[in-house]
Amino acid sequence: MKILITGASSGIGEELARQYATKNNELILLARREDRLLKLKKELKSLVKSITILVVDVTEFENLQSQIRTIGSVDMVILNAGISIGHSLEITPFEDFKKLYDVNVLANHAILEILLPHFISQQNGKIVFISSLASLISMPSSMVYSSSKRAVNAYAEGIRYKYKNDGIKVINILPGFIKSELTDKNKFTMPMILSTKDGVKRIKNAIEKDKKFFAFPFRFYMLISFINLLPQFLRDKIVSFI
Ligand SMILES: NC(=O)c1ccc[n+]([C@@H]2O[C@H](COP(=O)([O-])OP(=O)(O)OC[C@H]3O[C@@H](n4cnc5c(N)ncnc54)[C@H](OP(=O)(O)O)[C@@H]3O)[C@@H](O)[C@H]2O)c1
């Protein structure tokens, strides 16, 4: 299987590359930090059929699209590259807001604009989005991140309906907290945080089972779903308390 993983230089993406490193797989790993990608390539090259690195900033859309064109068709793309801008109650500077949307939302479409025609013509392909449980509840200190991931949910849902007769499988993954560079920056206690290995094992399992929507850990997902069922005034109280 030929697999493109974005954001493969650390955290979830790096571990996905490790867990997909088998003799049947051709990996294409994309991120900005070349040194990290080269190190990972060295580690995995004897385990895989082939491994290619793409050193690209996904917010440089023109370059991103021309790099994606060079790889031709793939069997699966895991749209994992993502950023948060920390937790703050200050007004978000416009440039930070834009950057976050460029990485978390727009880059996904820039990539898919190139890959979708291949998927449609081969009547086959898997698109995996890495959204977040944060998309289901918008905290005042992280509303930009939450809203970007909610946009990912809407996009993933729409694209699944749109191409359901074209052999394209769309999988939307909503993880809770998983240890990574992104969560290492958080200064609060993260409930039910999973190790990178365990978190990615669950993601890979959901991909293998073609789950259209997979939110985990289950108890955390249930808790957020329960809060979302409450009347607004109670939700407001809970969010203020948190
Ligand atoms: N960890 C969690 O608890 C958690 C929970 C829910 C969802 N997620 C989502 O999971 C995904 C992976 O996050 P992570 O936790 O593994 O964080 P991470 O360790 O910070 O990894 C983020 C990856 O995205 C890449 N990236 C960021 N900006 C980029 C850009 N402009 N161009 C190209 N690549 C870029 C980074 O590579 P370079 O810096 O080398 O470019 C890195 O490989 C994100 O979408 C995140 O929102 C994480």
The ligand as an ORCA input file, in Angstrom:
! r2SCAN-3c Opt
* xyz 0 1
  N      -1.731     14.974     20.614
  C      -2.994     15.101     20.862
  O      -3.439     14.982     22.025
  C      -3.966     15.341     19.759
  C      -5.327     15.195     20.044
  C      -6.249     15.402     19.026
  C      -5.810     15.705     17.762
  N      -4.481     15.849     17.504
  C      -4.078     16.179     16.151
  O      -3.116     15.239     15.739
  C      -2.285     15.805     14.736
  C      -0.834     15.548     15.067
  O      -0.500     16.263     16.244
  P       0.579     15.785     17.312
  O      -0.107     15.781     18.609
  O       1.278     14.589     16.835
  O       1.514     17.067     17.321
  P       3.044     17.305     16.919
  O       3.925     16.305     17.558
  O       3.277     18.749     17.182
  O       3.047     17.016     15.349
  C       2.560     17.915     14.407
  C       3.104     17.551     13.044
  O       2.572     18.483     12.084
  C       3.628     18.996     11.317
  N       3.376     20.362     10.882
  C       2.992     21.415     11.646
  N       2.934     22.531     10.900
  C       3.290     22.168      9.643
  C       3.445     22.886      8.433
  N       3.227     24.210      8.346
  N       3.834     22.199      7.333
  C       4.078     20.878      7.392
  N       3.935     20.148      8.518
  C       3.562     20.791      9.621
  C       4.850     18.957     12.241
  O       6.048     18.858     11.491
  P       7.116     20.024     11.269
  O       7.108     20.892     12.478
  O       8.385     19.293     11.048
  O       6.647     20.730     10.039
  C       4.612     17.657     12.985
  O       5.131     16.581     12.248
  C      -2.677     17.287     14.668
  O      -3.572     17.488     13.601
  C      -3.384     17.524     15.991
  O      -4.291     18.586     15.921
  C      -3.551     15.680     18.480
*
